[in-house]
Amino acid sequence: MLRAVFARTLKPGVTDEEFIRTWLPPGLTTDSYPSTVSISHNIADQRQIISIFEVDCTPQEFPDVLASLVHPDSAARLAEIVESTQLEAIFEDTATFGTRKPLSPGGR
């Protein structure tokens, strides 16, 4: 499993929906997208986001898979709505553990 991680600052007024439409390949929807994606906003500055794409492929396969994950003109399209990109990297899973459960204040 690979994770493509991007940390960006959006231009003022850009919504998640607009951001998604900008890089989503033609003909795909959020329901038909071939990868799991999460978008998170900095709680101190809503314009700062991280987007994490979970891609079930090897590092060697990734260059070929990438074309199915982004709009052909995504770089130019993103330049219109993204103020800056602070991180753009691909990570490979080496360990996964834990469960998702609500935590009360204090972590218990």
Contacts in CASP RR format, 6 or more apart in sequence:
PFRMAT RR
TARGET T0000
AUTHOR 0000-0000-0000
METHOD contacts of the structure
MODEL  1
MLRAVFARTLKPGVTDEEFIRTWLPPGLTTDSYPSTVSISHNIADQRQII
SIFEVDCTPQEFPDVLASLVHPDSAARLAEIVESTQLEAIFEDTATFGTR
KPLSPGGR
1 54 0 8 1.000
1 55 0 8 1.000
1 56 0 8 1.000
1 92 0 8 1.000
1 93 0 8 1.000
2 54 0 8 1.000
2 55 0 8 1.000
2 56 0 8 1.000
2 57 0 8 1.000
2 58 0 8 1.000
2 59 0 8 1.000
2 62 0 8 1.000
2 90 0 8 1.000
2 91 0 8 1.000
2 92 0 8 1.000
2 93 0 8 1.000
3 52 0 8 1.000
3 53 0 8 1.000
3 54 0 8 1.000
3 55 0 8 1.000
3 90 0 8 1.000
3 91 0 8 1.000
3 92 0 8 1.000
3 93 0 8 1.000
4 52 0 8 1.000
4 53 0 8 1.000
4 55 0 8 1.000
4 69 0 8 1.000
4 89 0 8 1.000
4 90 0 8 1.000
4 91 0 8 1.000
5 50 0 8 1.000
5 51 0 8 1.000
5 52 0 8 1.000
5 53 0 8 1.000
5 87 0 8 1.000
5 88 0 8 1.000
5 89 0 8 1.000
5 90 0 8 1.000
5 91 0 8 1.000
6 50 0 8 1.000
6 51 0 8 1.000
6 52 0 8 1.000
6 85 0 8 1.000
6 87 0 8 1.000
6 88 0 8 1.000
7 48 0 8 1.000
7 49 0 8 1.000
7 50 0 8 1.000
7 85 0 8 1.000
7 86 0 8 1.000
7 87 0 8 1.000
8 48 0 8 1.000
8 49 0 8 1.000
8 50 0 8 1.000
8 51 0 8 1.000
8 82 0 8 1.000
8 83 0 8 1.000
8 84 0 8 1.000
8 85 0 8 1.000
8 86 0 8 1.000
9 45 0 8 1.000
9 47 0 8 1.000
9 48 0 8 1.000
9 49 0 8 1.000
9 82 0 8 1.000
9 83 0 8 1.000
9 84 0 8 1.000
9 86 0 8 1.000
10 19 0 8 1.000
10 47 0 8 1.000
10 48 0 8 1.000
10 49 0 8 1.000
10 81 0 8 1.000
10 82 0 8 1.000
10 83 0 8 1.000
11 47 0 8 1.000
11 81 0 8 1.000
11 82 0 8 1.000
11 83 0 8 1.000
12 47 0 8 1.000
13 47 0 8 1.000
14 47 0 8 1.000
14 81 0 8 1.000
14 82 0 8 1.000
16 39 0 8 1.000
18 81 0 8 1.000
19 39 0 8 1.000
19 49 0 8 1.000
19 51 0 8 1.000
19 81 0 8 1.000
20 30 0 8 1.000
20 39 0 8 1.000
22 71 0 8 1.000
22 74 0 8 1.000
22 77 0 8 1.000
22 78 0 8 1.000
22 80 0 8 1.000
22 81 0 8 1.000
23 70 0 8 1.000
23 71 0 8 1.000
23 74 0 8 1.000
23 77 0 8 1.000
23 78 0 8 1.000
24 30 0 8 1.000
24 33 0 8 1.000
24 71 0 8 1.000
25 68 0 8 1.000
25 69 0 8 1.000
25 70 0 8 1.000
25 71 0 8 1.000
25 72 0 8 1.000
26 71 0 8 1.000
26 72 0 8 1.000
28 34 0 8 1.000
34 68 0 8 1.000
34 69 0 8 1.000
35 53 0 8 1.000
35 54 0 8 1.000
35 55 0 8 1.000
35 56 0 8 1.000
35 69 0 8 1.000
36 53 0 8 1.000
36 54 0 8 1.000
37 51 0 8 1.000
37 52 0 8 1.000
37 53 0 8 1.000
37 54 0 8 1.000
38 51 0 8 1.000
38 52 0 8 1.000
39 49 0 8 1.000
39 50 0 8 1.000
39 51 0 8 1.000
40 49 0 8 1.000
40 50 0 8 1.000
40 51 0 8 1.000
40 52 0 8 1.000
41 47 0 8 1.000
41 48 0 8 1.000
41 49 0 8 1.000
42 48 0 8 1.000
42 49 0 8 1.000
47 83 0 8 1.000
50 87 0 8 1.000
53 69 0 8 1.000
55 62 0 8 1.000
55 65 0 8 1.000
55 69 0 8 1.000
57 65 0 8 1.000
59 90 0 8 1.000
59 92 0 8 1.000
62 90 0 8 1.000
71 77 0 8 1.000
END
